[in-house]
Amino acid sequence: MRDGELGLNLVALSTTIGIEVRGLDVSQPIDPTIGYALRQAWAENSILLVRNQDLTDDEQFAYARIYGEVAARIKPPVEKRGFRADPDNPMQLVTNELDDEGKPVGSLGDGEMWFHTDKCYVEKPHRASFLYAVEIPSEGGHTKFASLYNGYDLLPEALSQKLEGRKVLQMYDYTKTEPGSLDQPLENLLHYWQPVFVTNPDTGRKAVYISRLMSMRIEGYSDDESRALINQVADIVEAPDNFYEHVWRPGDIIIWDNLSCLHARTDWPREQRRTLRRVTIEGEALA
Ligand SMILES: [Fe+2]
């Protein structure tokens, strides 16, 4: 990767995806030239890591604003709404910690999560998400990031032709950890038909906007045909040489591009606490 060209010390995280910026204290005001370079490095590499940070909530918000407008939280439909701590705060605590009464102090706290991209099931998905690591278990709880740019580039011609110009129904059932069922009223679920191929507004590159967890149906195909197509794409995107697995350390902050990568979480011992602070950035309708 380029080193120093725009004043950043950049180190690739893998041959596939991801960049680390070294020697940066993001709690301090960042010069607009450096901010521009950070945004470029993030868009080109899909995820951008800075380690060893010590951030207050306000400092995390200030860092996030380099990349765009901080987004409000999106609420699931009433039928799928469980207990959510502090649902109006744009800073979301991702934690398995419980309070004295046994209630979660955050959300999305426990266990493995399949590969997905955030808020793909609304008209204007959040463009980027940040996680800042506060407390990390001694093993597991890693985040995998898979490249949707490479996924697009690696699609066999026949598969690409089947998907060209189509839309995909993105949907998420907040009560499940596996794909939701289509045998229920869609109005009870957040869902949206998105383009299968999206052009990244920063890089002009195309990505295949499909995940095994949240993509439910491809326009023009039956449910069975759709699931087969989604699985074929997911097998390519989730291949071991197409993702980077991040082993968190407290003080890590990562921003990822929801249009050009998927992310997934590995499991960890239940008795260990895992706490990260999450902020998202607003996005536009996709094309
Ligand atoms: Fe997510």
Residues whose N, C-alpha, C, O or C-beta is under 5 A from the ligand:
A	BS01	LIG	D118
